[in-house]
């Protein structure tokens, strides 16, 4: 059996270092749990990092994720598609922009909830909003989409008089994403650029 090192002092057999069958079974159940009409729990908890905890959020973190999805991401998706895509309005009237087929552009989450293990492996801040399910990273197809997403989220905040904690436009090389966080209270409305 292959041995896996956790650190210099701890060595586990490979099956103990991998996510348990129970954790994997739990993750597959998360894929079907809807947080809002267009976002699932599995979508906002997926990770490329394999951890023993399976990246399973607490009930509080799930409520925080639900708040972001229902209160912000659904509005972002609808507004972006009304402005830049082809979409069917909620009342079921024919699609906008002259098309017959509903071809909405989805908002894609590249990172949402992170367990402490996943956050450490992802290089996240020790006090990251991802740890409490209060943050998502939204994949963008370039700087233009990232700026448009940010503008829509600011308009939503102003129009609804709701606040957010962080809106950070990030880029590494050619990869762009928007970090967006909403806490249950004490939101700072922090806006920043992190371009490298």
C-alpha positions as a Markdown table, in Angstrom:
| # | Residue | x | y | z |
|---|---|---|---|---|
| 1 | Unk | 0.0 | 0.0 | 0.0 |
| 2 | Unk | 1.3 | 3.5 | -0.9 |
| 3 | Unk | 2.2 | 5.8 | 1.9 |
| 4 | Unk | 1.3 | 9.5 | 1.9 |
| 5 | Unk | 3.0 | 12.1 | 4.1 |
| 6 | Unk | 0.9 | 14.7 | 5.8 |
| 7 | Unk | 4.0 | 16.3 | 7.3 |
| 8 | Unk | 7.3 | 15.1 | 8.6 |
| 9 | Unk | 5.7 | 13.3 | 11.6 |
| 10 | Unk | 2.5 | 12.0 | 10.1 |
| 11 | Unk | 2.4 | 9.3 | 7.4 |
| 12 | Unk | -0.9 | 7.6 | 6.4 |
| 13 | Unk | -1.7 | 4.9 | 4.0 |
| 14 | Unk | -3.1 | 6.3 | 0.8 |
| 15 | Unk | -6.7 | 5.3 | 1.5 |
| 16 | Unk | -6.7 | 7.2 | 4.8 |
| 17 | Unk | -5.3 | 10.3 | 3.2 |
| 18 | Unk | -8.0 | 10.4 | 0.5 |
| 19 | Unk | -11.6 | 11.6 | 1.0 |
| 20 | Unk | -13.6 | 8.9 | 2.6 |
| 21 | Unk | -16.4 | 7.0 | 0.8 |
| 22 | Unk | -18.8 | 8.8 | 3.1 |
| 23 | Unk | -17.4 | 12.2 | 2.1 |
| 24 | Unk | -17.5 | 11.3 | -1.6 |
| 25 | Unk | -21.1 | 10.1 | -1.2 |
| 26 | Unk | -22.0 | 13.3 | 0.6 |
| 27 | Unk | -20.4 | 15.4 | -2.2 |
| 28 | Unk | -22.5 | 13.7 | -4.8 |
| 29 | Unk | -25.6 | 14.5 | -2.8 |
| 30 | Unk | -24.6 | 18.2 | -2.7 |
| 31 | Unk | -24.6 | 18.4 | -6.5 |
| 32 | Unk | -28.4 | 18.0 | -6.5 |
| 33 | Unk | -29.2 | 20.5 | -3.7 |
| 34 | Unk | -30.4 | 23.8 | -5.2 |
| 35 | Unk | -29.4 | 27.1 | -3.5 |
| 36 | Unk | -31.3 | 29.1 | -6.1 |
| 37 | Unk | -32.9 | 28.4 | -9.6 |
| 38 | Unk | -29.5 | 28.4 | -11.4 |
| 39 | Unk | -27.0 | 27.4 | -8.7 |
| 40 | Unk | -26.4 | 24.2 | -6.8 |
| 41 | Unk | -24.5 | 23.5 | -3.6 |
| 42 | Unk | -22.2 | 21.1 | -5.5 |
| 43 | Unk | -21.3 | 23.9 | -7.9 |
| 44 | Unk | -20.2 | 26.3 | -5.0 |
| 45 | Unk | -18.3 | 23.6 | -3.1 |
| 46 | Unk | -16.4 | 21.9 | -5.9 |
| 47 | Unk | -12.6 | 21.9 | -5.6 |
| 48 | Unk | -9.7 | 20.3 | -7.4 |
| 49 | Unk | -8.0 | 19.7 | -4.0 |
| 50 | Unk | -8.6 | 16.3 | -2.5 |
| 51 | Unk | -9.0 | 16.5 | 1.3 |
| 52 | Unk | -10.1 | 14.1 | 4.0 |
| 53 | Unk | -12.9 | 16.5 | 5.0 |
| 54 | Unk | -14.5 | 16.4 | 1.5 |
| 55 | Unk | -15.0 | 20.2 | 1.6 |
| 56 | Unk | -18.5 | 19.8 | 3.2 |
| 57 | Unk | -19.9 | 23.1 | 4.5 |
| 58 | Unk | -21.7 | 23.7 | 7.8 |
| 59 | Unk | -25.4 | 24.6 | 7.8 |
| 60 | Unk | -24.4 | 28.2 | 8.5 |
| 61 | Unk | -22.0 | 28.2 | 5.5 |
| 62 | Unk | -24.8 | 26.8 | 3.3 |
| 63 | Unk | -27.1 | 29.6 | 4.4 |
| 64 | Unk | -24.4 | 32.2 | 3.5 |
| 65 | Unk | -24.0 | 30.6 | 0.1 |
| 66 | Unk | -27.7 | 30.6 | -0.4 |
| 67 | Unk | -27.8 | 34.3 | 0.4 |
| 68 | Unk | -25.1 | 35.1 | -2.3 |
| 69 | Unk | -26.8 | 32.9 | -4.9 |
| 70 | Unk | -30.4 | 34.0 | -4.3 |
| 71 | Unk | -29.8 | 37.6 | -3.4 |
| 72 | Unk | -26.9 | 38.5 | -5.8 |
| 73 | Unk | -25.9 | 35.9 | -8.4 |
| 74 | Unk | -29.4 | 35.3 | -9.8 |
| 75 | Unk | -29.7 | 39.1 | -10.3 |
| 76 | Unk | -26.2 | 39.2 | -11.8 |
| 77 | Unk | -27.1 | 36.4 | -14.2 |
| 78 | Unk | -30.4 | 37.9 | -15.2 |
| 79 | Unk | -29.1 | 41.5 | -15.6 |
| 80 | Unk | -26.0 | 40.4 | -17.6 |
| 81 | Unk | -28.2 | 38.4 | -20.0 |
| 82 | Unk | -30.7 | 41.2 | -20.4 |
| 83 | Unk | -27.8 | 43.6 | -21.3 |
| 84 | Unk | -25.4 | 41.3 | -23.2 |
| 85 | Unk | -27.1 | 38.0 | -24.0 |
| 86 | Unk | -30.3 | 36.4 | -25.2 |
| 87 | Unk | -32.7 | 35.6 | -22.4 |
| 88 | Unk | -36.2 | 34.8 | -21.6 |
| 89 | Unk | -37.7 | 37.2 | -19.0 |
| 90 | Unk | -39.2 | 35.6 | -15.8 |
| 91 | Unk | -42.7 | 36.2 | -17.0 |
| 92 | Unk | -42.2 | 33.8 | -19.9 |
| 93 | Unk | -42.6 | 36.3 | -22.7 |
| 94 | Unk | -40.5 | 35.6 | -25.9 |
| 95 | Unk | -36.7 | 35.8 | -25.7 |
| 96 | Unk | -35.0 | 39.2 | -25.9 |
| 97 | Unk | -32.6 | 40.2 | -28.7 |
| 98 | Unk | -34.7 | 38.5 | -31.4 |
| 99 | Unk | -33.7 | 34.9 | -30.9 |
| 100 | Unk | -36.2 | 32.0 | -30.6 |
| 101 | Unk | -34.0 | 29.8 | -28.4 |
| 102 | Unk | -33.2 | 30.6 | -24.8 |
| 103 | Unk | -29.4 | 30.7 | -24.8 |
| 104 | Unk | -28.6 | 32.4 | -21.5 |
| 105 | Unk | -25.0 | 32.9 | -20.6 |
| 106 | Unk | -24.4 | 31.2 | -17.2 |
| 107 | Unk | -22.5 | 32.7 | -14.3 |
| 108 | Unk | -19.8 | 30.2 | -13.6 |
| 109 | Unk | -18.4 | 29.8 | -10.1 |
| 110 | Unk | -14.7 | 28.7 | -10.0 |
| 111 | Unk | -14.5 | 28.7 | -6.1 |
| 112 | Unk | -17.1 | 29.1 | -3.4 |
| 113 | Unk | -17.0 | 27.5 | 0.1 |
| 114 | Unk | -13.6 | 26.2 | 1.2 |
| 115 | Unk | -12.9 | 24.1 | 4.2 |
| 116 | Unk | -9.8 | 25.1 | 6.2 |
| 117 | Unk | -7.9 | 22.3 | 4.5 |
| 118 | Unk | -9.0 | 23.3 | 1.0 |
| 119 | Unk | -8.3 | 27.0 | 1.7 |
| 120 | Unk | -4.8 | 26.3 | 2.8 |
| 121 | Unk | -4.1 | 24.2 | -0.3 |
| 122 | Unk | -5.6 | 26.9 | -2.5 |
| 123 | Unk | -3.3 | 29.5 | -0.9 |
| 124 | Unk | -6.2 | 31.4 | 0.6 |
| 125 | Unk | -6.0 | 33.9 | 3.4 |
| 126 | Unk | -6.4 | 32.4 | 6.9 |
| 127 | Unk | -9.5 | 34.7 | 7.5 |
| 128 | Unk | -10.9 | 34.3 | 4.0 |
| 129 | Unk | -14.7 | 34.8 | 3.5 |
| 130 | Unk | -14.6 | 31.5 | 1.5 |
| 131 | Unk | -14.2 | 29.7 | 4.9 |
| 132 | Unk | -17.7 | 30.8 | 6.0 |
| 133 | Unk | -19.4 | 30.4 | 2.6 |
| 134 | Unk | -19.6 | 34.2 | 2.3 |
| 135 | Unk | -17.5 | 34.4 | -0.9 |
| 136 | Unk | -17.5 | 33.1 | -4.5 |
| 137 | Unk | -15.0 | 33.6 | -7.3 |
| 138 | Unk | -16.8 | 34.1 | -10.6 |
| 139 | Unk | -15.0 | 33.0 | -13.7 |
| 140 | Unk | -14.7 | 35.7 | -16.4 |
| 141 | Unk | -14.0 | 35.3 | -20.1 |
| 142 | Unk | -11.7 | 38.3 | -20.0 |
| 143 | Unk | -11.3 | 41.8 | -18.6 |
| 144 | Unk | -14.4 | 43.2 | -20.3 |
| 145 | Unk | -16.8 | 40.6 | -18.8 |
| 146 | Unk | -15.1 | 41.0 | -15.4 |
| 147 | Unk | -15.7 | 44.8 | -15.5 |
| 148 | Unk | -19.3 | 44.3 | -16.7 |
| 149 | Unk | -20.0 | 41.8 | -13.9 |
| 150 | Unk | -18.5 | 44.3 | -11.3 |
| 151 | Unk | -20.6 | 47.1 | -12.6 |
| 152 | Unk | -23.8 | 45.1 | -12.4 |
| 153 | Unk | -23.0 | 44.0 | -8.9 |
| 154 | Unk | -22.4 | 47.6 | -7.9 |
| 155 | Unk | -25.7 | 48.6 | -9.5 |
| 156 | Unk | -27.5 | 45.8 | -7.6 |
| 157 | Unk | -26.0 | 47.0 | -4.3 |
| 158 | Unk | -27.0 | 50.6 | -5.0 |
| 159 | Unk | -30.4 | 49.8 | -6.4 |
| 160 | Unk | -31.4 | 47.5 | -3.5 |
| 161 | Unk | -29.5 | 49.4 | -0.8 |
| 162 | Unk | -27.8 | 46.1 | 0.2 |
| 163 | Unk | -24.1 | 46.0 | 1.0 |
| 164 | Unk | -21.4 | 43.5 | 0.1 |
| 165 | Unk | -18.1 | 42.9 | 1.9 |
| 166 | Unk | -15.7 | 42.5 | -1.0 |
| 167 | Unk | -15.6 | 43.0 | -4.8 |
| 168 | Unk | -12.1 | 42.3 | -6.1 |
| 169 | Unk | -11.3 | 42.2 | -9.8 |
| 170 | Unk | -8.4 | 39.6 | -10.1 |
| 171 | Unk | -6.2 | 38.5 | -12.9 |
| 172 | Unk | -3.2 | 36.1 | -13.1 |
| 173 | Unk | -1.7 | 36.0 | -16.6 |
| 174 | Unk | -4.7 | 35.6 | -19.0 |
| 175 | Unk | -7.1 | 34.2 | -16.3 |
| 176 | Unk | -9.6 | 36.7 | -14.9 |
| 177 | Unk | -12.1 | 36.2 | -12.1 |
| 178 | Unk | -14.2 | 38.4 | -9.8 |
| 179 | Unk | -14.1 | 37.7 | -6.1 |
| 180 | Unk | -17.4 | 38.6 | -4.5 |
| 181 | Unk | -18.3 | 38.4 | -0.8 |
| 182 | Unk | -21.3 | 39.1 | 1.3 |
| 183 | Unk | -21.3 | 38.7 | 5.0 |
| 184 | Unk | -24.5 | 38.4 | 7.2 |
| 185 | Unk | -23.4 | 41.7 | 8.9 |
| 186 | Unk | -20.5 | 44.2 | 9.1 |
| 187 | Unk | -20.0 | 44.3 | 5.3 |
| 188 | Unk | -17.1 | 46.7 | 4.3 |
| 189 | Unk | -18.0 | 47.4 | 0.7 |
| 190 | Unk | -14.3 | 46.9 | -0.1 |
| 191 | Unk | -13.5 | 47.3 | -3.8 |
| 192 | Unk | -10.0 | 46.4 | -5.1 |
| 193 | Unk | -8.0 | 45.3 | -8.1 |
| 194 | Unk | -5.5 | 42.4 | -7.8 |
| 195 | Unk | -3.8 | 42.2 | -11.2 |
| 196 | Unk | -0.6 | 40.3 | -11.6 |
